[in-house]
Amino acid sequence: MHKTSATLVPALLLALLGVSVSAQEVAVSNAPSSARPEPRPEKSAVKQAELAQQLRAIYSQPQDQWPAPNVDADVKWQEIGLLPEVTHPKDNPYNESKEALGKALFFDPRLSGTGQMACASCHDPDLAWGDGRTTSFGHSRKMLARNAPSTRFAAYQDSFFWDGRAGTLEEQAVAVLLNPNEMHADPDHVRKVVASITPYQKMFGEAFGDEEVTIERVGQAIACFERTAVHSRSRFDLFMKGRTNVMSDSAIRGMDLFRRDARCMNCHHGPLFSDGQFHDVGLSYYGRKFEDLGRYEITGEVEDVGRFRTPTLRDVTATGPLMHNGLFELAGVLNMYNAGMPTLKRKEFQAADKLFPTKSPHLKPLGLNRQDLQDLAAFLGTLEEPKLRVRPPELPGLHPAP
């Protein structure tokens, strides 16, 4: 049970008693981050079923009647819920021809320096728009340093790559094309290859009003297509639309844990289940194999050492392996968060090291039991989209897709 900012009575108990609790009365935990609580007692099957029934009734109410989430006082959180409609930027407005062009370019390996890699090589729609690998293969089969995140929900992001080095989806697409370790192209190569293919000339004219091919327009078309690859058909979305029996008892308990006792909403909140911010969760491997300084490599700010962008949890059960280095499966990640995530200890020679990373203060040992972790995993499973096959298009100037 948790304190709220206004009372010692838990929000869930108030809800069970029929007292309305505004979601703005945010619960704040004062437990020291170094405490290692024992796992709390497990419940009998009867008690588990009773709790699920109570929680289903609570979460079937309007969201402003839900119990307050357990987040820290400095967190500007948003309630979890349905995704809004996708909006396209004013400097890259949507049209059907641009989407079709972007889809072709997304699947076309001829854009790469070798002619063998496409965007879809690392962002395969059959693999939830990831690639299922620990880290992706880049140019000349070079093993890249970071896991390929799903592009399915990129339309809602404000920054891109694990370190946030791109500010728009258009910039992200171009950056991958030009990265010597990824698609290993250059603007002139992309322009010449695409402009030499007659059907592409027509497609550019229909998309942009004239047939001029530039690397910027290639990025705009790819980004336009990526913004259309959004779906909201998960069990969680159906639940939020009123089908309150679509989630299992375990998932309902997990949803309450996610919002409260597991403290997940400190970073994974809002319809995207991500705050879009950068946090150090103790996985920088500082001074060891797999070291990655994260956002610091972009900003040069000491406080950014080891920080990475919070990924969306939508499709988390379909986009493993997880974390920026792709070294973990979901069960292991939940166990680590339950323990408060790894805490790096300074060695003697690091006593004056100004770059030594500092783990996020939002991470605290939780004391969840085996049942709790199973319920959390069940809830996260409701965020997975049903399989929707996206057939590769017929590429201009090549043989038709099978």
C-alpha positions, 0 to 999 in steps of 0.5 A: 500500500502507498501513501498519496500526497494527501492521505495515508489511505491507499487510492485503491481502498478509497475506490473500493469504498466508493470514494472517487479518487482523482487521477491528479492526486498522485501517489509519491513513494518515500521508500529509500532506493537502497532498501531491498524489501522481501517479496510480499506474501502471495495470495490464494487463488480465491483472493486473486480472483476477488482482487481481479473482480474488484479491479475490473470494476474499478478500471471499467469506470471513466479514467478520472475515477481510476486510483491515482498512479504511484509516481514521484512528485517531479514526474509530469505524467499522462494517463495510459490510454488510446493513441490519438490520430496520427498527424503529419507535419506541415512541412511534409503533408500526407498524400497517398502517392507519397505513402506509396512512394515511401513504402517502395523506398522502405523496402528497396535495397538499391538505396544502400551503398551495397544495393543489398540493405533496405530499411525493412532489413532491420524493421521487418513488419513480420517481426513487429517492425524490428528484426528480432536480433540482439543488435542488427547487422549493418554494412558488410555484416558489421554488428551494430552496437544497439538493438533496432527499435520498432518503427510501428509507433514512430509517428508519436515520437519527438526524438529518434534513435536510442540517444535522441540524435534525430529530432524528426522521423525525416532526419532519422530516415536520412541518417540511417541511409548516410550512416557508413556502418548502416546503409552506407550510402551518400546523397549523390548515390541515392539521387542517381539510383532513384532518378535512374529508375523511370517508374520512380520518376513518375512516383516522385512527380505524383508525390511532390508535384515534380520529378526531382529526386533529393535525399531530403525527399527520400526521407520525407517519403519514407517518413510519410509511409512509416507514419501510416504503419500504426495500429490500435487493435491490441487487447488493451485498446479494445479494453479501453474502447469498452470491451472490459472482458477482453483482458484476463484476470491476471492482466487486470491485476497487472494493469493495476500493478503497472500503474501503482505498486510496480511504479512503471508509470514514472517513465512509461506513461501516456498512450505511447507508454513512454515519456519520450525522455532519457534515463539511466537505468543502470545498463551503461556497462560503464568501464566494461564490455558493452559500454555505451554512454548513451545520450552523452555522446550526443550532448556532451553533458555529464548528466546524460552519461548512460541515459537512453530514450524510454522505449514504448511498451506497445508490442514489447512482447513481440519486439524482443530482445529488449533494452538498447543493447538487446541483451534481455528478455522480458522476464529478466527485465521485470526481475531487474526492475523489481530489484531496482535495476543494477547499481554501479559501484565506483572502484577506487580508481574511479573516485574522481571520475566525473563521467561516472553514471548516476542511475535514475532516482525513479528506480527503487526495489519493489518487493513484488512476488512471483504472482505479481511478475506474472500479472505484469507480464500478462498486462504487457502482453495485452499491448501486443498488436495482432499480426497484420501481414504487410506485403512488400510492394512491387519495386519499380524497375525490378521483378514483381514481389512473389 
